[in-house]
Amino acid sequence: MPLPTELYEVFKLDEGERPGINFENLTGVEVIDIYAHVKEHCEELSSAYLAWSNKLERDVEVRSFNNPAIEVVSGEIDPFCHYISTYSNNGLNVTNVSIYLFPESVEIFYDVRDVKSNEEAESILHFVKKIYSLCTNCIPFFAEENGRKREEVFQCLLVEFLSAEQA
C-alpha cells in the first residue's frame, strides 16, 4: 500500500545535507539493544571507523568492541557515527544510511541524493520502524541536519506510520 505523498517528500528535502530520524531520551539499554540489532544485520564494519577512547586517550577502531554502544553509554568512548552500506533483515534491505550513537539517543541519517526512489524511502521507514520496536517509549522524529524537528505534518505522518500494523 503506498504511503502518503508527504511521507515520500520528506526524503527529498535539504538536498546536499544529511537530515535524519532521531530517537531521543533512550535508556542505555535501549541504545545498546539498537546497536546490537543493527550490527547483527550489517556487514562487518571497516577499520576506518574510529572513536575516541577516554580511557586510552587515543582513537580506537569501533569494530574492536563486541558492542561499542556499551562503551558509549558508559562514557568509555565518545559518541561515534558510521555508514551502513547494507542492512538486511527478513527481506528488508537498506543501503546508504548512517547511524550516530550517543549515550541517550540514536540518529539514523541519510543523504537525500542517495534516496532515488519511493521504494528506498519505504525501506528506510521500515528500518526506522524496526528500531522503534526496540524502544517504544521513544517517539522518533524527522530532523533537519542541525537536529531541529521538521514541520509537524511530517511528524504526525511518521507517528501514524510507526503505529500502523504490518499488513
N, C-alpha and C positions, 0 to 999 in steps of 0.2 A: 504494500500500500504506500503510495507516495506521501511524503511528508509535506507540511505546509511550505509554500514557496519561500516564506521569510526565513525558515529554518535552513534552507539551502543558501539563501542570500547572505546570511551572516558569515559564511565561509568565503565570501568574495570581497569583504570589506578590508580596508587597510592594505592594499597591495604593496608589497615590499617590506611589510612589517611582520612581526611574529605574535599575532594575537593568540589567545588560548582559552582553555576552560579551566577554571581554578576550583580547587577543593580546599576550603579553609576550615580552621577550628577542628582539625582532626586530632585524635589521640595518637600518642606514639605508636601504639599497637596497630592502629589503622594505617599509618604511614608505612610501617614495617610490612604489614599484610599486603598493601597495594603494591609495594615494590617487589615483594616476593612473587606475587602473581605475574607482574609484568616480566620479571626476569625469567620465570619459568616458561613463558610463552614467546620468548625472543631469542634471536641469535646470540651467541656469546659476544660479550662486549669487547670492543677494541682496546688495546693497551693505551691508546691515545687519550682516553678519558681519565682525567686526574681530579683529585680533591685534596684540599689542604688538610693535613693531619695536625691537629692542635697538640697531640701527644708527641709526635715525632718532629714537629716543626719543619715539615717539608711536604711536597706533593707526593701523593701515593696513587697507584693505579686503583681506580674504583673497583675493577674486577678482582682485586686481591682480597676482597672481603666476601664472605659467603652471602651476606645480605648487608650491603653498605648503609641501608636505611637505619639499621640498628645503631651504627656509629654516628649517623647524622642526628638521630633522636637523642643520643647520649651526649652529644657535643664533642665526641672524639674527632670527627671530621666535619668540615664546613659543608653547608648545602652545596649540591652539585647538580649539573644537568648533563644530559647526553641525548644524542639522536637515537631513535628507534627505527632501524631500517626495515625490520619486519617483525610484526606481532601476528601470531597465528594461534587461534583457539576455537575449536569446534566449528570450523568453517568460516570464522570471522578472520579476515586478513586486513591488516592495517599497515601502511607504509608511510614514510615521510612525516612522522610526528616526533616530538621530543618530549622528554619528561624532566621536570625540575623538582627536586626533593628538598623540603625544608622540615624542621622538627615538628611543625604543626600544620603543614599544608603540602599539597602536591599540585603542580600545574602541568597540564598537557598542552603543548603549544605546537603551532604549525606555521608554515609559510604559505600564504594564500595562493602563491604561484604554483604550489605543488598539488593543490586540490583542483584537479582538472575536470571532475565530473560529479554529478549528484551522487553516484554510487560511492565515490571516495568520501564525500561528506557524510553519507549514511554510515559507512564503515567507522569513521571517527566517532560518530554519535553512539554507535553500538559499543565501541570500545569504552567510551565515557560511561555508558550505562553499566557495563560490566564493573568498572571501577566503583561506580556509585553503589553497586550491590555489596561492596565491601565496606561501605561507610555510610549507611543510610541515615545517620543523624546529621549529615552534612548536606547542604544544598549547593551543588556546584553552580557556577555562573560563567557566562561568556564574558571575557575581559579583553580590553584593548591591550596593546603591548605593554603599556605602563601599569597594568593591573586594575585600572578603573573599570567598573561594571559597564557593560553596554546598555543600550536602551531597554526599558522594562519589557517591551513586546518580545524581545529575544529571550529574556529570562523566563517569561511565562511559557513560551513555546518549549524551552528546554525542560522546564519542570514537568510540563504536560507529557513530553516525550519520555522522560525518565520514569514517570508514574504509570505509563501505559503498559498493559500486559503484553507479553510477547505473543504473536499470532502463531 
